């Protein structure tokens, strides 16, 4: 391909991806927020485990604060 920037200007064909339209609508309306909230870690438990030197807890705590 000679012009990679042309891919950014090209409109996607949503008729081939009907799930993408539904997903975009749910994201716009905040319909996925219960699932997002369910995935958030318990920071107090992670802090206690990280204080004891648990490497997985340290990593998860760092990711939680970064995100």
N, C-alpha and C positions, 0 to 999 in steps of 0.2 A: 504494500500500500504506500502510495507516495505522500499522502497527506493524512497523518493520524488525527489531526484536529477535526477532520471532516466527520469522524465518528461522534464527536461531541455535539456537532450541529444537527446530526441526523435524529429525527424524532423516532421513538421506539414504536413498533407495531404492537399495540396492546391487544389486538384481536387474537394474537398467538399466546398471550399471557393473561388470561382472565383473572387468575389469582392475584396478580400484581395490582390490578385495579382495586380489588377488595382489600388487600393489605394496605394500600395507600389511603383508602377511605377510612379504614379502622385507625390507622396511625393519625390521620388528620382529626378525627373525632375523639381521640384519646381512648378508643375502645380496647386497646391492649394494656392499659395501665394496671389492671388487676394482676396480670401475669408478670409484668415488670416489677411490681411491688413484691410479689411472692418470691422473686429471685434475689432480693437484697439480703445480704448476710447480717447476722446478729453481731453488731460491732462490739458489744460488751463482752460476749463470749470469745470473740476473736482477740480482743485486747488481753483477756485473762490468759488465753493459750499462748499468745505471743510473748507475754511477760515471762512465761515459763520456758521460752526458747523454742517453741514448736515451729519448725521451718515452714510447714504448710500454712500455719496461721499467720506467720509473718508475711508470706507471699500474698495470701488472700486479703490481709489487712492493707497491704500496700496497694493492691489492685482496687480495693474498695475506695480508698482515699483518692487514688488517681482518677477513678471514674466518677 
